[in-house]
Amino acid sequence: MILDPGFRRGDDFIEYAIFLETRLTGCCQSAIVEYFHKTLWGPTVSYKFDSLMLILNRLDSREKVTVQSLTEELGICDRTAYRYLDTIQAAGFPIHFDHEKRSYRFMEGYALKKPAVSLEETLALALSKKIMGRMGSGWENSLDRIEQKLSLKKAAVPEHIVLAGGVLQTDITGRIAIISEAIKNFQRLKLIYRPLSSDQKTKRKVDPYYLFFEEDFWYLRGYCHLRTEPRTFALDRIAGLKVLNDYFVPQNISPEDELSGSFGSVVDGKPVEVVLRFDPVCRPYVQRKKWHQSQRERDLKDGRLELRFRVNGLEGISRWVYRWLPHVEVVSPKELQERIVMDLQLTLKRHRNK
């Protein structure tokens, strides 16, 4: 066995041994520790090493560690206890005294043992970073910091896996954190908002209820005092955000129940029954996923597929229907039929004039 020639003194050997003990596993770890015990140390130094390992395990288990607890447990004096703590710190372990908990502790996020992460779990983390990166660089940076705290090798998506799709124009990571905190504290928000329908900035006071992610965008659902009703706000359309010192009374609202009737990001609207029939040519594509919680299927004798939905309003589902034209027929409601006919006529007129 070859040791670093820079380790000459007894305490240096101990620091080196602690380093190896806490970072190696299995047979290699056992052989290293046995070598130090039998070859380099006498009984006194071995006892010191065992004491230091006991302190490290206490710290790793988040148990209370004080000079008094060490003197009582190890039968040493205060001066020796302080020297042991200094040795641990000199060995590279980030310990500090937490005045609030009245105990020595590892720095937040530090642990002795590396987690046993499988290949599949590493890939899952890499894919998560890639997907979350589309929502704003802050999310990917947060996952990078988690990797560092877990002492993991940086996870990267292999070249043979490609995640297509756009990236949000606006990084809304900070907004999500601010809004989330306001929701937890029942604090009112002041927004400068630019709706997609007009692009005109308006000032809003909003009681935030919950956040949700739909169709590649983040949304805030809350009570709008300007419109005096619940509204949905796209986070990338928020031009200004401030948490007020005003508090609101929490409402008995279930996000799951509210979103169960939405199709896409459209939450508002009266419940309506929608019946659609799809040609056999696009049937396999339609059946690849369940598009809505209320979805019901029925096979028709002519080979077509009938789908029924119960959704809030027609705005959300009408956009989805357009993607299947000309292989979809709107059976009901009549309002949706008329809307599609009108849009198709306008499109036809526009292209005929060219």
N, C-alpha and C positions, 0 to 999 in steps of 0.2 A: 504494500500500500504506500502511495506517495502522498505526502502532505505538503500543503503550501508552505514554503520556507519562511514566509513572513510571520507564521504563528510560532512564537518562541516561548512566551511566558505561559504559566499554568492557566491564567484567566483567558488567554487567547485560545488555548486548546479547548477550553470549555465552551467559549463562544462558537468556535468552529463546530464542535460536536453538537451543540444545540441546533445550529443551522442545518446540519445533516440529518439529525434526528427528526426534525419537524418537516423536512422537505423530501425525504426519501421514504420509500415504502418497501414492505416485503423483506426478502432475504438480504438484500443489499443493506437495508437499514439495520437489521439485526447484527450483521457482520461488522458494520462500522462501529456501532455502540459497544459490542463485545471487545473489539480491538482497543478502544479507548479505555475501557474498564480494566482489562487484563494487562495491557502492555504499557500504557502511558501513565496511569494514575495509581495512587495508593488509595487506601480506604477513605481518607479525609476528602480528597478531591472527588472521589466517586460519590460520596454523600452529598457534596455540594452540587454535583451534576443532577443527582436524583431530586434534590430539593428544587433546583431551577426548573426541572421538567414538571414537578408538581405545581409550581407557581404558574407555569405556562398553561397547563391543563385547566387550572382554576380560572385563569383569565379567558381561555377559550370557551369555557362553559358558562361564562357571564356570572360566575359566583363572586361574592364580595371578597376583595383582597385588600387588606390593610397591613400596615407595619405590625399592629397589635395582633391581628389574626395569624400572621406569619411567625411571630415570636412564640405564640402559644402552641401552634401546630408543629413547628419544626424545632422548638426548644433552642432558639437562638436569641441573641440580643438585638436591640433596635439597629445598632450600627451595621450588624451583619445583614439584617433584613434590607436595609437601604442599599448595601453593597450588592446583594443579589439582584435587586431591581435595576441597579445601574448596569450590571453585567448583561441582563436580558435586553436592556435598551441598546447597549453597545453592540450586541449581536445582531442588531437590525430590526428588532421587533418594535412596532409603533405603539408604545404604551404611554398613558398619561393618567394623571389623577383627576377623576371626575368629582368636582366639588359638590355637585347636586346629589350624586349617589353615594358620596363619601367612600369611594373605592377606586383602586387602580383598575384601568380597563384598556382593552385594545381600542385603537381608533375605529370610528364607525366604518363598518363594511369589511373589516379585516378578520380573517380566520386562519387558523393553522393549516387545516387540511383543505386541499383542493377537492372540489366536488368531482365525483366520478361521472363525467359527461360522455355519453355514447356518441357514435358517429351520426346517428339519426337526430339526436338532440342538438349537436353542433350545427347540422344542416338546418334544423328548425329555427335556431337562433339567427343564422345567416339570412335565411329567407325572411324572417321577421324584420330584421334590420333593413332589408331591401324594400319590403312593402311599407314599413313605417316611414322610410326615407321619403316616399312619395308625398306623405302628409306634412312634410316639413323636416328640415335638417336637424331640428332639435330632438326629434324622437330617435333618430339614428345615433346622435351623439350620446343620448341617455343610455342606449343599449351598449354603446362602446364603454361607457363608464361602469356599467354593470359587469362587463367582461373583465375590466381591470380589477374590480373589487373581488371577483371570483378567481382571479389569477388564471384566467383562461387564455389559450392561444386565440388570436384574433380570428373570428369566424368570417369566412367569405363564401359567397355563392360560387360553386364551380362554373367554369366557362360553358359547360354543356347544358346548364339550366338558365333559360332566358325568361325574365319577367318583363313582358311588354306593358305598355300603358304610360300615360302622362304623369307629370308631377305637378302638384298644385303651384299656381303662380305666386301665391302668397304663403309664407311660412306662418302657420297659425298655432304653432306649438305653445308659445307663451300665452296666447289668448285662452287656450284650453285650460291651462293651469290656473289662470286668474279666475275664469268663469267657474271652474270646478270648486275652487275655494269659496267663491261667493255663494254657490248653491248649497254647500255644506253649512255655511253660516247664516243662510237665509237673508243675504244682503242684496239690496236692489242695485241694478246696473244702469249706468248712463251710456247709451250708444250713439254714435254717429253712423247711420246706416244708409247704404246705397242699394236699394232693391233692384233686382234684375229687370223688373218691369218698366222702371222709369230712369234709373241711374241718377236720380236726384237725391242729394243728401238730406236726411231728416234726422232730427234729434229725438231720441226715444228714451223713456224710462221703462225698464223691464224687470219684472220679478222672475228670475231664472229658475226653471223647473228641472230640466235635464238636458244632457247633450246626447246626440246620436250621430252615427256615421252611416251614410247611405249614398250609393251611386258615386263613390270616390270623393265625397265631400262631407265636411263636418257641419252640423246644424245645432242651433240652440232653440229649445222650445221654452216659451215663457209667456207671461202675461204682459201685453203691451199697453201702457197707460195712455198712449196717444190714440190707439185704435179701440181701446177699452174692451179687448178680447184677447184670448190666447193666440199667439202668432209663432211662426217658424222663421228663424234668422240664419242665413248662411254665414258661417264665420269668416269666409274669405271676402265677404261684402261689408264687413264691419270696418269702418275707416277710423273710428275712435272708440276707446273703451275705458271706462272708469268705474271702480267699485265705490258706491256711496256709503255713507254712514247711516243710511236709512235701512230699516229691517221690515220684512213682510211676514205675514202669517202663512206658514206652509199649508199648501192645499193637499187634499187627499187625492192625488193624481197618480195613476199607475202608468209609467212609460210603456210597459208591455201592452196594456189594454189600449192605450191611445194609438200606438203604432200598429196594432193588429189590423186596423182598418185602412191604413195608409198604403198606397201603391207607389213605391219609390219614396221621395222626400215629401210628398204632398200629404199632410196630415188632416187638414181641414176639409170640410164638405159634408153634405148629407149622405148617409149610406145609400148605395144604389146597387142593384143586381145587374151584372154584366154577363151576357152570354155571347161567346165567340165560337166560330167553327173554322177549323184549319184544314187545308187541303192535305192529301196524303204525302205530297212531296216535302212538306216542311214539318210533318208530324214528328219524325225522330228528333229534330232540333228543339221543338217545343217541349218534348217529354224529357229532355236532358236534366231538368231541374224543376223544383216546385217554386213557382214564381210568386205565390201569395199564400198566406196562411189559410184563407178560405177556399182555395182552389179545389174544384171537383171536376173529374173527367168522365166522359161518356163516349163510347165507341159508336159511330153511326154506321148504318148498313152500306152506305156508299164509300166507306173507307176513310171518311173524314173523322176528325177528332173534335169533340165539343168540350169547351172549358167554361165553367161558371165561376164567377168571382163576386164577392160582396165587398165593395170598397167605398172609401170616403171621397165623394165627388168623382168627376171624370177627367180632370186635368192630368193626373199621374198616369192612369191606365191608357189614355188616348195616345200619349207619346210612345208607349210600349207597343200599341197596336200598329202604329205606322211602320215599325221595323219589319212586320210580317206581310205587308202589302206586296203583291196583289193576292197572296195566298190565304187571306183571312176574310171571313164574312162576319159582320156585326149583326147579330140577331136581335139583340136588345141591349140597352134602351134606345128608343127612337132618337133621343137627343144626341147620342153618340153617333148614330148612323148619319144624321144630318150634318154633324160637325165634320165627319170624314169626307162626305160628299162635297161639302163646300170647300174644304181644303184641297181636295183633288181637282176640283174645277179651277180653283185659283192657280194651282201648279200647272195644269194643262194649258191654261190661257197664257201664263207667263212663258212657257216653253214654245208655244205656237207663234208667239210674237217675235221670236229670235230668228 
